[in-house]
Amino acid sequence: MSEAVPLHRRPNRFAAAYARLHGRPVAGVPRWLVIAAHATPWVVLPSCVWRLAFGVFGLPVAEHPDIPGGGRGGVPAHVPQWAYMIVLCAVSEAAAFLTVGLVSTWGERFPRWIPVLGGRRVPTLAAVIPAALGAALITFICAFFFFGAKANDNFHKTFAHAWQLDLLYACYAPLLAWGPLLAIVTAAYYRRRRAESRSAESRGAESRGAESRGAERRRAESRRAERRRAER
């Protein structure tokens, strides 16, 4: 009778690389919160793909390069559109990726490769204040784009075909989740760090109290010993 040969699964290189990039989740963080944080870069990705398709590869997702408002913000006209689109996508994804830090160990302690700060604890408010302001700003911008902005003639010329407009909304609609996801993860991060701080303060107070009581006992024993010696 032949022995069964154990089957060995091949390591998933993508999963391993993904884990190394995103870091180890903080112990005790709920799984649903980790998923919410990791989902944030993915909800930003479709809009980045649309920008690259339009501004870098010149695909016919729009009729001409004159996106309403220029699509360039305050960027000077001499900056190539393809460079602007690449930088915008990189900045957007980097900002979204920082949400992962709110559930990972590198969001509570600076990575050691960072000069001066490496290995130190991240101040709670240094992470919470920018994240909270970013969540509010992103939510406002995305909500205004979808529900407050009015289409003008240039917009209709740019997206002359219905499928182009449908594709635009399909790629940008996930951005509506960016702000709320960031807000939820930020609130949870703040509560967790505050609870840890209060727990540390409580342990410190208990330790100081125990040390004080021990010192008082030692002084009392010393006084009793002195009295016994004096009586002799």
C-alpha positions in Angstrom: 0.0 0.0 0.0 1.6 3.2 -1.1 1.9 6.1 1.3 0.0 9.3 0.6 2.2 12.1 -0.7 1.4 15.4 1.0 0.4 18.2 -1.3 2.3 21.5 -0.9 0.7 24.6 -2.0 2.9 27.0 -4.0 3.4 30.3 -2.1 1.2 33.1 -3.4 3.8 35.7 -4.4 1.2 38.4 -4.9 -0.3 37.8 -1.4 3.2 37.9 0.1 4.1 41.1 -1.7 0.8 42.6 -0.7 1.4 41.7 3.0 4.9 43.2 2.9 3.7 46.4 1.3 0.7 47.0 3.6 2.4 45.8 6.8 1.1 43.8 9.8 -2.3 44.8 11.2 -2.4 45.9 14.8 -3.4 43.2 17.2 -7.0 43.5 18.3 -8.2 45.5 15.3 -11.5 44.1 13.9 -11.2 42.3 10.6 -14.0 44.5 9.1 -12.0 47.6 9.9 -8.9 46.2 8.3 -10.9 45.4 5.2 -12.3 49.0 5.2 -8.8 50.5 5.4 -7.4 48.2 2.7 -10.4 48.9 0.4 -9.6 52.7 0.3 -6.8 52.5 -2.3 -9.0 50.3 -4.4 -11.9 52.7 -4.5 -9.5 55.4 -5.8 -8.0 53.1 -8.4 -10.8 53.2 -11.1 -10.6 57.0 -11.3 -6.8 56.8 -11.7 -7.2 54.2 -14.5 -9.6 56.6 -16.3 -7.2 59.5 -16.0 -4.3 57.4 -17.4 -6.5 56.1 -20.2 -7.5 59.7 -21.1 -4.4 61.8 -20.4 -1.6 59.4 -21.0 -2.7 56.8 -23.5 -5.1 59.0 -25.4 -7.9 56.4 -25.4 -11.3 57.7 -26.6 -12.9 57.8 -23.2 -13.7 61.5 -24.0 -14.0 63.4 -27.3 -11.2 65.9 -26.8 -8.6 66.8 -24.1 -10.6 69.9 -23.0 -12.1 68.4 -19.8 -14.5 70.9 -18.2 -12.4 73.3 -16.1 -9.3 72.1 -17.9 -9.0 69.1 -15.6 -5.7 70.6 -14.5 -6.6 72.7 -11.5 -4.1 75.5 -11.1 -1.3 73.6 -12.9 0.6 75.8 -15.5 -0.2 75.2 -19.1 3.4 74.4 -20.0 3.2 71.2 -17.8 2.4 68.3 -20.1 -1.0 66.8 -19.5 0.4 63.2 -19.3 2.8 64.3 -16.6 0.0 66.0 -14.7 -2.2 62.9 -14.9 0.5 60.6 -13.7 1.4 62.8 -10.7 -2.2 63.2 -9.8 -2.8 59.5 -9.9 0.3 58.8 -7.8 -0.6 61.4 -5.2 -4.2 60.2 -5.0 -3.1 56.6 -4.5 -0.4 57.5 -2.0 -3.0 59.5 0.1 -5.5 56.7 0.0 -2.7 54.2 1.0 -2.1 56.1 4.2 -5.5 54.9 5.4 -3.9 51.4 5.7 -1.5 52.9 8.3 -4.4 53.6 10.6 -4.9 49.8 11.1 -1.2 48.7 10.7 1.8 48.8 13.0 3.6 51.4 10.9 0.7 53.8 11.7 1.4 53.6 15.4 5.2 53.6 15.3 7.4 55.2 12.6 9.3 52.7 10.5 13.0 52.4 11.4 14.2 53.6 8.0 12.7 57.1 8.6 15.6 59.4 9.8 15.3 60.8 13.3 11.7 59.6 13.8 12.3 55.9 13.1 11.1 53.6 15.9 9.3 56.3 17.8 5.6 56.3 18.6 3.4 58.3 16.2 1.6 61.0 18.1 -2.1 60.3 18.0 -3.2 63.7 16.9 -0.5 63.9 14.3 -2.3 61.1 12.5 -5.9 61.9 13.4 -6.1 65.6 12.6 -4.8 65.4 9.0 -6.9 62.2 8.4 -10.1 63.8 9.8 -9.6 67.0 7.7 -8.8 64.9 4.6 -12.0 62.8 5.1 -14.1 65.9 5.4 -12.5 67.6 2.4 -12.7 64.5 0.2 -16.3 63.9 1.1 -17.2 67.4 0.2 -15.4 67.4 -3.1 -16.8 64.1 -4.2 -20.3 65.0 -3.2 -20.1 68.3 -5.0 -18.8 66.7 -8.2 -21.7 64.2 -8.2 -24.5 66.2 -6.8 -23.7 69.9 -6.9 -21.8 70.6 -10.1 -23.8 71.6 -13.2 -22.9 70.3 -16.7 -22.1 73.1 -19.2 -21.7 73.0 -23.0 -18.0 72.1 -22.7 -19.0 69.1 -20.6 -21.5 67.8 -23.2 -18.9 68.3 -25.9 -16.3 66.4 -24.0 -18.6 63.5 -23.3 -20.7 63.5 -26.5 -21.5 59.8 -26.3 -23.6 58.3 -23.6 -21.1 55.4 -23.0 -18.4 57.9 -22.3 -20.4 59.6 -19.6 -21.4 56.3 -18.1 -17.8 55.2 -18.0 -16.8 58.4 -16.3 -19.4 58.0 -13.6 -18.6 54.3 -13.2 -14.9 55.1 -12.6 -15.5 58.1 -10.3 -18.5 56.8 -8.3 -16.3 54.6 -6.0 -14.7 57.9 -4.8 -17.9 58.6 -2.9 -16.8 55.9 -0.5 -13.3 57.3 0.1 -14.3 60.0 2.6 -16.6 57.8 4.7 -14.1 54.9 4.8 -11.3 57.3 5.9 -13.6 58.8 8.5 -14.6 55.5 10.0 -11.0 54.2 10.1 -9.8 57.4 11.6 -12.4 57.4 14.4 -11.6 53.8 15.2 -7.8 54.7 15.3 -8.4 57.6 17.6 -10.5 55.5 20.0 -8.0 52.7 20.0 -5.0 55.0 20.7 -6.9 56.9 23.4 -7.8 53.6 25.1 -4.2 52.5 25.0 -3.1 55.8 26.4 -5.6 55.6 29.3 -4.6 52.0 30.0 -0.9 53.0 30.1 -1.7 55.9 32.4 -3.7 53.6 34.6 -0.9 51.1 34.8 1.6 53.9 35.5 -0.6 55.2 38.3 -1.0 51.8 39.8 2.8 51.2 39.6 3.5 54.6 41.2 1.0 53.8 44.0 2.5 50.4 44.6 6.0 51.9 44.8 4.7 54.6 47.2 3.1 52.0 49.4 6.2 49.9 49.4 8.4 52.8 50.3 6.0 53.7 53.2 6.1 50.1 54.5 9.9 50.2 54.4 10.0 53.5 56.3 7.6 52.1 58.9 9.7 48.9 59.3 12.8 51.0 59.7 11.1 53.1 62.4 10.0 50.0 64.3 13.5 48.5 64.0 15.0 51.8 65.5 12.5 51.7 68.4 13.4 48.1 69.2 17.1 48.9 69.2 16.4 51.9 71.4 14.4 49.8 73.9 17.3 47.4 74.2 
